[in-house]
Amino acid sequence: MSTKYRGKRPSHGPGGHAGNKPAPGAATLAAAVEVVAAVVSGGRSADDALQETAARVDRAAIQAIALGTVRWYLRLLPAVGKLLQRPIADLPPPLAALLVTGAHQVEYSRAPVEASVHLAVEASRLIGAARASGLVNAVLRRFVREREELLSDAPAEGQAALADGDIARRTAHPHWFVQQLRMAWPDQFLRVLEANNEHPPMTLRLDLSQLSGEQFMLEWRALGREAALIDWRPGAVTLARPAPIGVIPGFATGRVSVQDAAAQLAAPLLQAQAGMRVLDACAAPGGKTLHLAQLTRGLEQLIAADIDGARLRLVEENFARANAAAPLVSAELVRADLTRPAAELIECLQPRSFDRVLVDAPCSSTGVIRRHPDIKLLRRAGDIAGFQAIQRAVLKNAFELLRPGGRLVYCTCSVLPVENEELVGEFLAAESRASALPWPLAVPMPPGILIRPVGWQLLPGHGAGSDGFYYACIGAATDE
Ligand SMILES: C[S@@+](CC[C@H](N)C(=O)[O-])C[C@H]1O[C@@H](n2cnc3c(N)ncnc32)[C@H](O)[C@@H]1O
């Protein structure tokens, strides 16, 4: 039997003492519900929606509840939906988000289930759904009693194994993504889906010209904290537990930055040397540009280009942080749309003039779902073709900016071959001056990296413990 929402004022059940001060925690839950609704119904990114809670003392708790709910939304939604008499999509978005967030708290938080239900009922008043508090109470109480059955993952009768749809629900991913992932990585896709639901490690990049791994470990342990150096990536450190950036020694002066280990491969793969002209073609917010500047001092020129002027300001902030103690690194910021032919770009982006070009292309971000679980809800199958069109154009035009004999690194944080090896393969087939280059001997290869027909793929949950990332190194033929 399902529970009906009649929009009537409920009798005051648990926590339903209208007019009283809400229970502690209800305001936190209500704020998390607003974030969930902003993602699910407003199509906003969780980072963007969470900005509105940045000044609150309970922001960490709001973030944990909201991201946890978003992570498991596609598993919880059908279960909660079974308890309603009408489609959950017909409920006001904040009320639907409250029911799923409440179910998340019951299923995944360490709080006693009674307390989670009580807080959800209290939160209904705070999100303007006081009249539905009886429904919230009834639905969540039934969810508590029946959740094992509601969330059951058993294959349908007569089926030996879980179908894509069941796997999608069990792992809380969109169906289209499970299908594409299984097709691309039949032996790895289940582990990737599981890894996407794990809490990501906090990984740091040390500027080894200012600070050794051993020095950092001493400073970090002196604070009573633990970390481990990543053996395959010099200067990369995984913290045993995430920490606020304010407590990380060296962060304020750029000796230390926050960057996943996979992203730390871009700069070394580019193999820049002092005296070279380097272009970071899709640079914002500048994590890789700063790495390039810190790894190779004495570049003749480093240009950070991006289509988005607001995001370019983040590159500026990154460099300001790195120069806080002393002026050490610099980059020229240029607003440019690299989907435009090289000849139409501004003067400083001359065809055939750069020794090195990095193309960290905009993509589906399907390799970083564990860090941004809202990607599961925001990304649609139809978005991929749009990303491909930009990737194709940016790669083609960025290659035009490369001088003969120069080196280009193409990368994405996508796990979909259509944005990666297939796209680069098509480019190499069409561009006679371009050829695939081998992995540089001087750069240690991460464990578990997949050597592809073109380039290399890192998958979440496989060996390196990093995000999912794709890299290809491309050379421009020398003029004969
Ligand atoms: C994956 S992000 C880059 C991340 C950055 N490299 C870092 O490590 O911090 C992709 C960037 O490409 C930019 N972008 C998207 N379309 C572009 C275009 N047509 N031309 C130049 N940049 C573009 C986006 O604004 C975004 O900042």
PDBQT file of the ligand as one rigid body, heavy atoms in Angstrom, charges set to zero:
ROOT
HETATM    1  C1  LIG A 501      38.665  20.427 -17.623  1.00  0.00    +0.000 C 
HETATM    2  S1  LIG A 501      38.529  22.133 -17.443  1.00  0.00    +0.000 S 
HETATM    3  C2  LIG A 501      40.213  22.623 -17.317  1.00  0.00    +0.000 C 
HETATM    4  C3  LIG A 501      40.829  22.383 -15.974  1.00  0.00    +0.000 C 
HETATM    5  C4  LIG A 501      42.207  23.013 -15.847  1.00  0.00    +0.000 C 
HETATM    6  N1  LIG A 501      43.098  22.584 -16.910  1.00  0.00    +0.000 N 
HETATM    7  C5  LIG A 501      42.856  22.707 -14.519  1.00  0.00    +0.000 C 
HETATM    8  O1  LIG A 501      43.650  21.767 -14.424  1.00  0.00    +0.000 OA
HETATM    9  O2  LIG A 501      42.588  23.437 -13.556  1.00  0.00    +0.000 OA
HETATM   10  C6  LIG A 501      38.127  22.637 -19.070  1.00  0.00    +0.000 C 
HETATM   11  C7  LIG A 501      38.176  24.126 -19.292  1.00  0.00    +0.000 C 
HETATM   12  O3  LIG A 501      37.959  24.335 -20.693  1.00  0.00    +0.000 OA
HETATM   13  C8  LIG A 501      37.338  25.582 -20.846  1.00  0.00    +0.000 C 
HETATM   14  N2  LIG A 501      36.748  25.642 -22.189  1.00  0.00    +0.000 N 
HETATM   15  C9  LIG A 501      35.568  25.140 -22.614  1.00  0.00    +0.000 A 
HETATM   16  N3  LIG A 501      35.385  25.421 -23.917  1.00  0.00    +0.000 NA
HETATM   17  C10 LIG A 501      36.474  26.097 -24.328  1.00  0.00    +0.000 A 
HETATM   18  C11 LIG A 501      36.863  26.671 -25.575  1.00  0.00    +0.000 A 
HETATM   19  N4  LIG A 501      36.076  26.593 -26.646  1.00  0.00    +0.000 N 
HETATM   20  N5  LIG A 501      38.048  27.325 -25.646  1.00  0.00    +0.000 NA
HETATM   21  C12 LIG A 501      38.841  27.416 -24.541  1.00  0.00    +0.000 A 
HETATM   22  N6  LIG A 501      38.521  26.903 -23.345  1.00  0.00    +0.000 NA
HETATM   23  C13 LIG A 501      37.359  26.229 -23.234  1.00  0.00    +0.000 A 
HETATM   24  C14 LIG A 501      36.332  25.618 -19.707  1.00  0.00    +0.000 C 
HETATM   25  O4  LIG A 501      35.957  26.954 -19.419  1.00  0.00    +0.000 OA
HETATM   26  C15 LIG A 501      37.118  24.944 -18.582  1.00  0.00    +0.000 C 
HETATM   27  O5  LIG A 501      37.712  25.912 -17.767  1.00  0.00    +0.000 OA
ENDROOT
TORSDOF 0
